[in-house]
Amino acid sequence: MLSWDRLIGADAPGRLPPPGRKGGYPTQIGKRTSRARKIVGTILLVLAVLLTVDVVWVMTDKISAVVRKADYQEVFMYQIILCAVLLLFALDVRFNLFTRWKSGILRAVGWVPRVALALLGAVILFFCGKVIAGGMVNTAAQADYAIVLGLALENGKPAPDLLSRLDSARSYLDRYPEARLILTGGNADENGLTEAAVMRDILTGAGVSPDRLILEDQAQSTVENFRNIAGLVSSEAPVVMISSDYHMDRAVRTAAENGFAQVMRLPAPSALLAYGANMLSEVVLDLNDLTKK
């Protein structure tokens, strides 16, 4: 019987070794796949670790500084769960955690957590993408009112992201002299100072006329922001939304759900080093909203 080597020539130039032989193309493809998998897994693992560190650093600092600690503690708990999912997914991609066993049964069983982690990871990454994309769109144009959403005070002082929102609001007022700002946010600190009052004081101190500012200082959440604002302006009128970039997607969606039909976006840049934690916080709140529907 003629062998494979005799038919094509074992050492013939330009010939691929037969399937299954050492050095053959299945082995080479397998090695390339394994190498690519390790590279992708390493990148995912580094990103997941950095995100986890950012969440722990930012959220522990916030929890110690805000009045409504329980709300932030609950979000923090779910953030850690999402980070754990991403870490396990990255570890499986990098080290083949669940299907590295010799036993065919164990490898088959290992596909169950692998598929579950892949699906959960895909959902998390999808919502992360939504948050990121939502903060990249600026559609601000002339309107009678611009809404500035508040942010929890930290030890009685405005957070850097709240100051950034106010910078964007001042720029909008300078561009459109007839516009007015609705400053919304309750959550009073130990001295009874609300987010809206702090924003008013900062803006008037920067030279903005009090006549151009409307306060809504009762809201305790984004949903309450818009429910209360609906009593101040017509929900049919065009309004400009001013909030942090990571918050913009959920803020616009919440406004639409509460009857605001024409919402334009003006995302304020947020602190880069805290972006990962803030983004994942929005993912947690998005998933929470989804489960309530």
Sequence and secondary structure as in RCSB ss.txt:
>XXXX:A:sequence
MLSWDRLIGADAPGRLPPPGRKGGYPTQIGKRTSRARKIVGTILLVLAVLLTVDVVWVMTDKISAVVRKADYQEV
FMYQIILCAVLLLFALDVRFNLFTRWKSGILRAVGWVPRVALALLGAVILFFCGKVIAGGMVNTAAQADYAIVLG
LALENGKPAPDLLSRLDSARSYLDRYPEARLILTGGNADENGLTEAAVMRDILTGAGVSPDRLILEDQAQSTVEN
FRNIAGLVSSEAPVVMISSDYHMDRAVRTAAENGFAQVMRLPAPSALLAYGANMLSEVVLDLNDLTKK
>XXXX:A:secstr
   HHHHH TT TT    TTSTTSHHHHHHHHHHHHHHHHHHHHHHHHHHHHHHHHHHHHHHHHH S HHHHHHH
HHHHHHHHHHHHHHHHHHHH  SS  SSHHHHHHHHHHHHHHHHHHHHHHHHHHHHHHHTT       SEEEEE 
   BTTB  HHHHHHHHHHHHHHHH TT EEEEE     TTS  HHHHHHHHHHHTT  GGGEEEE    SHHHH
HHHHTTTS TTS EEEEEEGGGHHHHHHHHHHTT   EEEEEE   GGGHHHHHHHHHHHHHHHHHH 
